[in-house]
Each structure stands twice: as structure tokens, then as C-alpha cells.
Amino acid sequence: MNKIKVIDAYYRGLLTMEECAQILGFDLRQLTDMIESCMLDYPTIPVERA
């Protein structure tokens, strides 16, 4: 599954952070760090809507 789509589902409230981390194969701390890093680098990431 596309990582951006999984993170978008988390942002839209369709997944919990724990579910998101499990799908992506990260532990919760890794996911939190990745999301924070992405938001600093790309505050307005365009997300493809299906």
C-alpha cells in the first residue's frame, strides 16, 4: 500500500496512529518522527485523492 495514502487515512481519522504504524511496518516512535519530519520539510504535501 502507498505510504502517502496510509498517512492520509490517518490524517483523515480513518486509522489510528497505531494502525498506521502497523500497516507501514514501523514502531510508533518511528512513525511519529517520520510524520514530524515530513511536516517540517513539506508542510503542504499534495495528496492524491481516489
GURO-981772 format. One record per atom (N, C-alpha, C, CB): residue number from 1; x, y, z. Coordinates in steps of 0.05 Angstrom, whole numbers, padded with zeros to 5 digits, always signed. Glycine has a CB too. Layout:
% residues N
<site n="NUM" c1="X" c2="Y" c3="Z"/>
...
***
This chain:
% residues 50
<site n="1" c1="+00017" c2="-00024" c3="+00000"/>
<site n="1" c1="+00000" c2="+00000" c3="+00000"/>
<site n="1" c1="+00018" c2="+00025" c3="+00000"/>
<site n="1" c1="-00019" c2="+00000" c3="+00024"/>
<site n="2" c1="+00009" c2="+00045" c3="-00014"/>
<site n="2" c1="+00023" c2="+00070" c3="-00016"/>
<site n="2" c1="+00025" c2="+00084" c3="+00011"/>
<site n="2" c1="+00010" c2="+00089" c3="-00037"/>
<site n="3" c1="+00049" c2="+00091" c3="+00020"/>
<site n="3" c1="+00053" c2="+00103" c3="+00046"/>
<site n="3" c1="+00038" c2="+00129" c3="+00049"/>
<site n="3" c1="+00083" c2="+00108" c3="+00051"/>
<site n="4" c1="+00038" c2="+00145" c3="+00028"/>
<site n="4" c1="+00023" c2="+00171" c3="+00029"/>
<site n="4" c1="-00006" c2="+00166" c3="+00034"/>
<site n="4" c1="+00028" c2="+00187" c3="+00004"/>
<site n="5" c1="-00018" c2="+00146" c3="+00021"/>
<site n="5" c1="-00046" c2="+00141" c3="+00025"/>
<site n="5" c1="-00052" c2="+00131" c3="+00054"/>
<site n="5" c1="-00056" c2="+00119" c3="+00005"/>
<site n="6" c1="-00034" c2="+00116" c3="+00065"/>
<site n="6" c1="-00037" c2="+00107" c3="+00093"/>
<site n="6" c1="-00036" c2="+00131" c3="+00112"/>
<site n="6" c1="-00016" c2="+00086" c3="+00101"/>
<site n="7" c1="-00017" c2="+00148" c3="+00108"/>
<site n="7" c1="-00014" c2="+00172" c3="+00125"/>
<site n="7" c1="-00038" c2="+00190" c3="+00121"/>
<site n="7" c1="+00012" c2="+00186" c3="+00119"/>
<site n="8" c1="-00047" c2="+00193" c3="+00096"/>
<site n="8" c1="-00071" c2="+00209" c3="+00091"/>
<site n="8" c1="-00095" c2="+00198" c3="+00106"/>
<site n="8" c1="-00076" c2="+00211" c3="+00061"/>
<site n="9" c1="-00098" c2="+00172" c3="+00106"/>
<site n="9" c1="-00120" c2="+00159" c3="+00120"/>
<site n="9" c1="-00118" c2="+00165" c3="+00150"/>
<site n="9" c1="-00121" c2="+00129" c3="+00115"/>
<site n="10" c1="-00094" c2="+00166" c3="+00161"/>
<site n="10" c1="-00090" c2="+00173" c3="+00189"/>
<site n="10" c1="-00099" c2="+00202" c3="+00193"/>
<site n="10" c1="-00061" c2="+00169" c3="+00197"/>
<site n="11" c1="-00090" c2="+00220" c3="+00176"/>
<site n="11" c1="-00097" c2="+00249" c3="+00179"/>
<site n="11" c1="-00127" c2="+00253" c3="+00177"/>
<site n="11" c1="-00083" c2="+00266" c3="+00158"/>
<site n="12" c1="-00141" c2="+00237" c3="+00161"/>
<site n="12" c1="-00170" c2="+00240" c3="+00158"/>
<site n="12" c1="-00185" c2="+00226" c3="+00180"/>
<site n="12" c1="-00179" c2="+00229" c3="+00131"/>
<site n="13" c1="-00171" c2="+00212" c3="+00198"/>
<site n="13" c1="-00184" c2="+00199" c3="+00220"/>
<site n="13" c1="-00194" c2="+00171" c3="+00215"/>
<site n="13" c1="-00207" c2="+00216" c3="+00230"/>
<site n="14" c1="-00186" c2="+00160" c3="+00192"/>
<site n="14" c1="-00195" c2="+00133" c3="+00185"/>
<site n="14" c1="-00179" c2="+00111" c3="+00199"/>
<site n="14" c1="-00195" c2="+00129" c3="+00156"/>
<site n="15" c1="-00155" c2="+00118" c3="+00207"/>
<site n="15" c1="-00137" c2="+00100" c3="+00221"/>
<site n="15" c1="-00126" c2="+00113" c3="+00246"/>
<site n="15" c1="-00113" c2="+00091" c3="+00203"/>
<site n="16" c1="-00121" c2="+00097" c3="+00266"/>
<site n="16" c1="-00107" c2="+00108" c3="+00290"/>
<site n="16" c1="-00077" c2="+00108" c3="+00283"/>
<site n="16" c1="-00112" c2="+00090" c3="+00315"/>
<site n="17" c1="-00061" c2="+00122" c3="+00299"/>
<site n="17" c1="-00033" c2="+00123" c3="+00294"/>
<site n="17" c1="-00021" c2="+00095" c3="+00297"/>
<site n="17" c1="-00019" c2="+00143" c3="+00314"/>
<site n="18" c1="-00031" c2="+00079" c3="+00316"/>
<site n="18" c1="-00021" c2="+00052" c3="+00319"/>
<site n="18" c1="-00026" c2="+00035" c3="+00295"/>
<site n="18" c1="-00034" c2="+00040" c3="+00344"/>
<site n="19" c1="-00051" c2="+00037" c3="+00283"/>
<site n="19" c1="-00057" c2="+00022" c3="+00259"/>
<site n="19" c1="-00040" c2="+00031" c3="+00235"/>
<site n="19" c1="-00087" c2="+00026" c3="+00252"/>
<site n="20" c1="-00036" c2="+00057" c3="+00233"/>
<site n="20" c1="-00019" c2="+00068" c3="+00212"/>
<site n="20" c1="+00010" c2="+00057" c3="+00214"/>
<site n="20" c1="-00018" c2="+00099" c3="+00214"/>
<site n="21" c1="+00021" c2="+00057" c3="+00238"/>
<site n="21" c1="+00048" c2="+00047" c3="+00242"/>
<site n="21" c1="+00049" c2="+00017" c3="+00236"/>
<site n="21" c1="+00056" c2="+00051" c3="+00272"/>
<site n="22" c1="+00029" c2="+00002" c3="+00244"/>
<site n="22" c1="+00029" c2="-00027" c3="+00238"/>
<site n="22" c1="+00028" c2="-00032" c3="+00208"/>
<site n="22" c1="+00005" c2="-00040" c3="+00252"/>
<site n="23" c1="+00011" c2="-00018" c3="+00193"/>
<site n="23" c1="+00009" c2="-00022" c3="+00165"/>
<site n="23" c1="+00036" c2="-00016" c3="+00151"/>
<site n="23" c1="-00013" c2="-00005" c3="+00153"/>
<site n="24" c1="+00049" c2="+00006" c3="+00160"/>
<site n="24" c1="+00074" c2="+00014" c3="+00148"/>
<site n="24" c1="+00098" c2="-00002" c3="+00158"/>
<site n="24" c1="+00079" c2="+00043" c3="+00153"/>
<site n="25" c1="+00094" c2="-00017" c3="+00179"/>
<site n="25" c1="+00116" c2="-00034" c3="+00189"/>
<site n="25" c1="+00136" c2="-00018" c3="+00207"/>
<site n="25" c1="+00131" c2="-00046" c3="+00167"/>
<site n="26" c1="+00126" c2="+00003" c3="+00219"/>
<site n="26" c1="+00142" c2="+00020" c3="+00237"/>
<site n="26" c1="+00133" c2="+00015" c3="+00266"/>
<site n="26" c1="+00140" c2="+00050" c3="+00230"/>
<site n="27" c1="+00151" c2="+00022" c3="+00285"/>
<site n="27" c1="+00140" c2="+00024" c3="+00312"/>
<site n="27" c1="+00129" c2="+00053" c3="+00315"/>
<site n="27" c1="+00163" c2="+00018" c3="+00334"/>
<site n="28" c1="+00115" c2="+00057" c3="+00336"/>
<site n="28" c1="+00101" c2="+00083" c3="+00339"/>
<site n="28" c1="+00120" c2="+00106" c3="+00340"/>
<site n="28" c1="+00084" c2="+00082" c3="+00365"/>
<site n="29" c1="+00143" c2="+00103" c3="+00353"/>
<site n="29" c1="+00162" c2="+00125" c3="+00354"/>
<site n="29" c1="+00173" c2="+00132" c3="+00327"/>
<site n="29" c1="+00185" c2="+00118" c3="+00374"/>
<site n="30" c1="+00179" c2="+00112" c3="+00311"/>
<site n="30" c1="+00190" c2="+00117" c3="+00284"/>
<site n="30" c1="+00169" c2="+00132" c3="+00267"/>
<site n="30" c1="+00197" c2="+00090" c3="+00270"/>
<site n="31" c1="+00144" c2="+00124" c3="+00269"/>
<site n="31" c1="+00123" c2="+00137" c3="+00254"/>
<site n="31" c1="+00120" c2="+00166" c3="+00263"/>
<site n="31" c1="+00096" c2="+00123" c3="+00257"/>
<site n="32" c1="+00120" c2="+00171" c3="+00289"/>
<site n="32" c1="+00118" c2="+00199" c3="+00299"/>
<site n="32" c1="+00141" c2="+00216" c3="+00288"/>
<site n="32" c1="+00117" c2="+00199" c3="+00330"/>
<site n="33" c1="+00165" c2="+00206" c3="+00290"/>
<site n="33" c1="+00188" c2="+00220" c3="+00279"/>
<site n="33" c1="+00186" c2="+00226" c3="+00250"/>
<site n="33" c1="+00214" c2="+00205" c3="+00285"/>
<site n="34" c1="+00177" c2="+00206" c3="+00234"/>
<site n="34" c1="+00174" c2="+00209" c3="+00205"/>
<site n="34" c1="+00153" c2="+00230" c3="+00199"/>
<site n="34" c1="+00167" c2="+00183" c3="+00192"/>
<site n="35" c1="+00130" c2="+00230" c3="+00212"/>
<site n="35" c1="+00109" c2="+00249" c3="+00206"/>
<site n="35" c1="+00118" c2="+00277" c3="+00214"/>
<site n="35" c1="+00083" c2="+00242" c3="+00222"/>
<site n="36" c1="+00131" c2="+00280" c3="+00237"/>
<site n="36" c1="+00141" c2="+00307" c3="+00245"/>
<site n="36" c1="+00162" c2="+00317" c3="+00225"/>
<site n="36" c1="+00153" c2="+00305" c3="+00273"/>
<site n="37" c1="+00179" c2="+00300" c3="+00216"/>
<site n="37" c1="+00200" c2="+00307" c3="+00196"/>
<site n="37" c1="+00187" c2="+00316" c3="+00170"/>
<site n="37" c1="+00219" c2="+00284" c3="+00192"/>
<site n="38" c1="+00167" c2="+00300" c3="+00161"/>
<site n="38" c1="+00154" c2="+00307" c3="+00136"/>
<site n="38" c1="+00139" c2="+00333" c3="+00137"/>
<site n="38" c1="+00134" c2="+00285" c3="+00128"/>
<site n="39" c1="+00127" c2="+00339" c3="+00160"/>
<site n="39" c1="+00112" c2="+00364" c3="+00163"/>
<site n="39" c1="+00130" c2="+00388" c3="+00164"/>
<site n="39" c1="+00095" c2="+00363" c3="+00189"/>
<site n="40" c1="+00155" c2="+00384" c3="+00174"/>
<site n="40" c1="+00174" c2="+00406" c3="+00173"/>
<site n="40" c1="+00185" c2="+00411" c3="+00145"/>
<site n="40" c1="+00197" c2="+00400" c3="+00193"/>
<site n="41" c1="+00190" c2="+00389" c3="+00131"/>
<site n="41" c1="+00201" c2="+00391" c3="+00104"/>
<site n="41" c1="+00181" c2="+00398" c3="+00083"/>
<site n="41" c1="+00215" c2="+00365" c3="+00097"/>
<site n="42" c1="+00156" c2="+00388" c3="+00086"/>
<site n="42" c1="+00136" c2="+00391" c3="+00066"/>
<site n="42" c1="+00109" c2="+00397" c3="+00079"/>
<site n="42" c1="+00133" c2="+00365" c3="+00048"/>
<site n="43" c1="+00105" c2="+00422" c3="+00089"/>
<site n="43" c1="+00081" c2="+00428" c3="+00104"/>
<site n="43" c1="+00055" c2="+00427" c3="+00087"/>
<site n="43" c1="+00083" c2="+00456" c3="+00115"/>
<site n="44" c1="+00057" c2="+00428" c3="+00061"/>
<site n="44" c1="+00033" c2="+00426" c3="+00044"/>
<site n="44" c1="+00037" c2="+00405" c3="+00023"/>
<site n="44" c1="+00027" c2="+00453" c3="+00031"/>
<site n="45" c1="+00040" c2="+00380" c3="+00032"/>
<site n="45" c1="+00043" c2="+00358" c3="+00013"/>
<site n="45" c1="+00017" c2="+00353" c3="-00001"/>
<site n="45" c1="+00053" c2="+00332" c3="+00028"/>
<site n="46" c1="+00017" c2="+00354" c3="-00028"/>
<site n="46" c1="-00008" c2="+00348" c3="-00043"/>
<site n="46" c1="-00013" c2="+00318" c3="-00041"/>
<site n="46" c1="-00006" c2="+00357" c3="-00073"/>
<site n="47" c1="-00038" c2="+00311" c3="-00034"/>
<site n="47" c1="-00045" c2="+00283" c3="-00031"/>
<site n="47" c1="-00065" c2="+00276" c3="-00053"/>
<site n="47" c1="-00057" c2="+00278" c3="-00003"/>
<site n="48" c1="-00059" c2="+00254" c3="-00067"/>
<site n="48" c1="-00076" c2="+00245" c3="-00089"/>
<site n="48" c1="-00101" c2="+00233" c3="-00077"/>
<site n="48" c1="-00061" c2="+00225" c3="-00107"/>
<site n="49" c1="-00124" c2="+00242" c3="-00085"/>
<site n="49" c1="-00150" c2="+00232" c3="-00076"/>
<site n="49" c1="-00160" c2="+00211" c3="-00096"/>
<site n="49" c1="-00170" c2="+00255" c3="-00071"/>
<site n="50" c1="-00170" c2="+00189" c3="-00085"/>
<site n="50" c1="-00181" c2="+00168" c3="-00103"/>
<site n="50" c1="-00210" c2="+00174" c3="-00110"/>
<site n="50" c1="-00178" c2="+00141" c3="-00090"/>
***
